[in-house]
Amino acid sequence: MSSDSQRTLTVAVLGTGLMGGGMARSLLAAGHRVRAWNRTIARAKPLAEQGVEVVADAGEAVRDADAVVTMLLDGPATLDAMRIAAPARKDGAVWLQTATVGIEAVAELAALAAVYDLRFFDSPVLGTRPSAETGELTVMAAGPADARPVAQQVFDAIGRRTVWLDGDPADGPASRLKLVLNNWVLSLTATVGETMALAEGLGVDPGHFFAAIDGGPLDSPYLRAKSQAILTGDFTPNFTVTGAAKDLRLIVAAGEAAGVRMDLAAAGAERFHRAAEQGHGGEDMAAGYFASFPGNGPEDGPSDRS
């Protein structure tokens, strides 16, 4: 193992929302120096109380940083931030792009990295806010072998497992895998919401549904977690409705570019978009449930009979 794997790093985290904030805290807990920036600075301020240096300028955030972690909403937001930040980067710094931005955006970001001699890693993460807070994300990564020791230190701090992929990071091998994974997760989420809505509409006690599948191949912890959010009305966000809609649009676009029809993903994107328009965009993606009803959903919400 390289000696690099034991040294303290200076890490810049750009984007401190649901995921980035937890990642910054995990990096700090691992003993690294962490500097954070967020477009809305108030969202980053709480990190300062825990020892993270919060700055108002993206360029200041990356100054002298060994690694730059981007966890922003989408490709355009990431490109905008890094166009400002990159000129202030440390020579030879690694750039770990951890958000879900889609395949085309990865190519644009890699091209920007090349201009500034940043060691670019296509490295989206799989997980939600709690796993970001506890350093238990799964990282999918592709990037230059000679810069992996530094990248791996960061991945070890934010994740429980790193899946390394071959190929040019500019081609987005890790982002391609992430879209496949997100298609599965978001399809399940949409189906859970629609199933709970159908039970509500037909007057079926959800407890009978769960009794029928209990312990069998149709049961799953994920189904239980998302249905519980719906039944209790607790939509504290782990991943938002707006984020789900955005990711599904990326999935549909990637499928179309590859000659693959993504009918369910397209319907899911519309479903989550409709829930966002009803006012649920910032809630957990389980709130896609409300898209099944006119207006803002059933007046009193689903009955908790599980």
ZAMARKE-394211 format. One line per field, with one value per residue (C-alpha): residue in one letter; residue number from 1; x, y, z. Coordinates in steps of 0.2 Angstrom, whole numbers. Example, Ala and Ser with C-alpha at 12.3 -4.5 7.8 and 13.67 -1.06 7.14 Angstrom:
% ZAMARKE-394211
type: (A/S)
seq: (1/2)
px: (62/68)
py: (-22/-5)
pz: (39/36)
//
This chain:
% ZAMARKE-394211
type: (M/S/S/D/S/Q/R/T/L/T/V/A/V/L/G/T/G/L/M/G/G/G/M/A/R/S/L/L/A/A/G/H/R/V/R/A/W/N/R/T/I/A/R/A/K/P/L/A/E/Q/G/V/E/V/V/A/D/A/G/E/A/V/R/D/A/D/A/V/V/T/M/L/L/D/G/P/A/T/L/D/A/M/R/I/A/A/P/A/R/K/D/G/A/V/W/L/Q/T/A/T/V/G/I/E/A/V/A/E/L/A/A/L/A/A/V/Y/D/L/R/F/F/D/S/P/V/L/G/T/R/P/S/A/E/T/G/E/L/T/V/M/A/A/G/P/A/D/A/R/P/V/A/Q/Q/V/F/D/A/I/G/R/R/T/V/W/L/D/G/D/P/A/D/G/P/A/S/R/L/K/L/V/L/N/N/W/V/L/S/L/T/A/T/V/G/E/T/M/A/L/A/E/G/L/G/V/D/P/G/H/F/F/A/A/I/D/G/G/P/L/D/S/P/Y/L/R/A/K/S/Q/A/I/L/T/G/D/F/T/P/N/F/T/V/T/G/A/A/K/D/L/R/L/I/V/A/A/G/E/A/A/G/V/R/M/D/L/A/A/A/G/A/E/R/F/H/R/A/A/E/Q/G/H/G/G/E/D/M/A/A/G/Y/F/A/S/F/P/G/N/G/P/E/D/G/P/S/D/R/S)
seq: (1/2/3/4/5/6/7/8/9/10/11/12/13/14/15/16/17/18/19/20/21/22/23/24/25/26/27/28/29/30/31/32/33/34/35/36/37/38/39/40/41/42/43/44/45/46/47/48/49/50/51/52/53/54/55/56/57/58/59/60/61/62/63/64/65/66/67/68/69/70/71/72/73/74/75/76/77/78/79/80/81/82/83/84/85/86/87/88/89/90/91/92/93/94/95/96/97/98/99/100/101/102/103/104/105/106/107/108/109/110/111/112/113/114/115/116/117/118/119/120/121/122/123/124/125/126/127/128/129/130/131/132/133/134/135/136/137/138/139/140/141/142/143/144/145/146/147/148/149/150/151/152/153/154/155/156/157/158/159/160/161/162/163/164/165/166/167/168/169/170/171/172/173/174/175/176/177/178/179/180/181/182/183/184/185/186/187/188/189/190/191/192/193/194/195/196/197/198/199/200/201/202/203/204/205/206/207/208/209/210/211/212/213/214/215/216/217/218/219/220/221/222/223/224/225/226/227/228/229/230/231/232/233/234/235/236/237/238/239/240/241/242/243/244/245/246/247/248/249/250/251/252/253/254/255/256/257/258/259/260/261/262/263/264/265/266/267/268/269/270/271/272/273/274/275/276/277/278/279/280/281/282/283/284/285/286/287/288/289/290/291/292/293/294/295/296/297/298/299/300/301/302/303/304/305/306)
px: (0/7/12/0/-14/-9/-6/-18/-26/-33/-50/-62/-80/-90/-109/-115/-133/-140/-125/-111/-113/-112/-97/-88/-91/-85/-69/-67/-70/-56/-44/-43/-43/-59/-64/-82/-91/-110/-119/-131/-118/-131/-132/-114/-113/-117/-102/-91/-96/-89/-72/-75/-68/-83/-78/-89/-79/-76/-59/-54/-61/-49/-33/-20/-32/-25/-42/-58/-75/-90/-107/-118/-136/-131/-118/-121/-120/-104/-96/-101/-93/-77/-74/-73/-63/-51/-39/-35/-32/-16/-5/-8/-24/-37/-55/-67/-84/-96/-114/-125/-123/-125/-114/-113/-109/-95/-86/-87/-81/-66/-62/-61/-50/-38/-36/-31/-21/-33/-33/-51/-61/-78/-84/-103/-108/-123/-132/-143/-141/-138/-125/-116/-116/-109/-96/-105/-108/-103/-91/-90/-74/-63/-48/-29/-20/-6/-18/-28/-19/-25/-42/-44/-40/-55/-66/-61/-67/-84/-88/-88/-84/-76/-80/-65/-70/-58/-59/-56/-65/-71/-81/-91/-89/-94/-108/-115/-116/-123/-137/-141/-142/-152/-165/-167/-169/-180/-191/-194/-197/-211/-219/-219/-228/-241/-244/-248/-259/-269/-271/-277/-289/-296/-298/-286/-277/-258/-256/-264/-252/-237/-244/-246/-228/-220/-204/-206/-197/-208/-203/-188/-181/-182/-200/-203/-193/-201/-219/-216/-212/-228/-239/-232/-231/-212/-204/-188/-177/-164/-165/-177/-192/-183/-167/-176/-185/-168/-159/-173/-172/-154/-158/-170/-158/-144/-156/-161/-143/-140/-155/-164/-182/-185/-203/-205/-191/-200/-216/-207/-199/-216/-223/-209/-210/-229/-226/-213/-226/-238/-225/-216/-200/-189/-196/-190/-193/-206/-217/-219/-234/-244/-242/-256/-269/-276/-271/-259/-264/-277/-283/-277/-263/-263/-269/-255/-262/-246)
py: (0/17/29/41/30/36/54/68/76/93/90/103/98/108/106/103/97/81/71/83/89/71/67/82/76/59/66/76/61/52/65/75/94/99/115/117/128/129/140/144/148/146/128/125/136/122/112/126/122/104/110/111/127/135/148/159/156/140/145/148/131/122/132/120/105/88/82/91/82/89/84/97/95/91/93/112/116/106/114/132/129/121/134/146/134/126/141/141/122/114/107/88/89/75/79/66/69/60/67/59/70/59/53/68/79/68/71/90/89/78/90/105/94/91/110/113/97/90/71/67/53/48/42/43/36/25/29/41/55/43/33/49/54/37/35/20/25/13/22/17/24/26/36/37/23/34/45/31/31/49/45/29/39/50/35/25/40/42/24/6/-1/5/-3/1/1/0/13/31/41/54/40/39/20/23/35/22/9/23/26/7/6/22/15/0/10/24/11/2/19/24/6/7/24/18/2/11/23/9/1/18/20/3/3/-11/-12/-11/-23/-36/-33/-35/-50/-58/-55/-57/-67/-71/-67/-52/-44/-32/-20/-6/-9/-8/8/18/11/16/34/35/27/38/54/56/62/69/68/55/58/71/70/83/73/57/67/73/56/48/61/57/38/41/51/39/25/34/38/19/14/8/13/17/17/15/27/40/37/38/55/62/55/63/79/79/76/91/102/98/105/89/92/94/79/62/53/42/57/53/43/60/60/46/59/75/91/88/70/62/75/66/56/37/27/19/2/-8)
pz: (0/-4/9/2/9/27/25/30/15/12/3/-5/-5/-18/-14/4/1/8/2/1/19/26/15/22/39/35/28/44/55/45/50/34/33/24/16/9/-3/-7/-19/-5/9/23/19/23/38/51/45/52/70/67/61/42/35/25/12/1/-15/-25/-30/-12/-7/-19/-15/-10/-10/-13/-19/-25/-22/-32/-26/-35/-43/-61/-75/-78/-60/-58/-74/-68/-51/-58/-71/-56/-45/-57/-60/-41/-40/-34/-48/-49/-38/-41/-45/-39/-48/-36/-42/-55/-70/-85/-98/-109/-94/-88/-105/-103/-86/-90/-104/-92/-80/-94/-97/-79/-77/-64/-62/-66/-58/-64/-47/-43/-27/-22/-6/3/16/31/22/17/36/42/28/21/3/-12/-24/-42/-49/-65/-66/-68/-59/-53/-44/-36/-19/-15/-23/-13/4/0/-5/11/21/12/8/13/-4/-20/-36/-48/-67/-82/-96/-99/-86/-99/-107/-90/-86/-68/-73/-85/-70/-59/-72/-72/-53/-52/-65/-53/-37/-44/-53/-36/-28/-41/-40/-21/-21/-35/-25/-9/-19/-27/-10/-3/-18/-17/2/5/22/18/33/22/8/19/27/10/5/22/21/3/-13/-16/0/2/15/3/0/19/21/7/11/29/24/15/28/42/32/36/20/28/13/10/-9/-15/-28/-38/-39/-44/-58/-64/-63/-73/-87/-88/-89/-103/-113/-110/-116/-131/-136/-135/-145/-129/-126/-107/-106/-87/-84/-95/-85/-69/-74/-77/-61/-50/-60/-56/-38/-38/-46/-32/-20/-15/-24/-8/1/0/-16/-8/-9/-28/-20/-21/-40/-40/-34/-41/-33/-18/-14/-3/10/25/17/18/33/43/45/42)
//
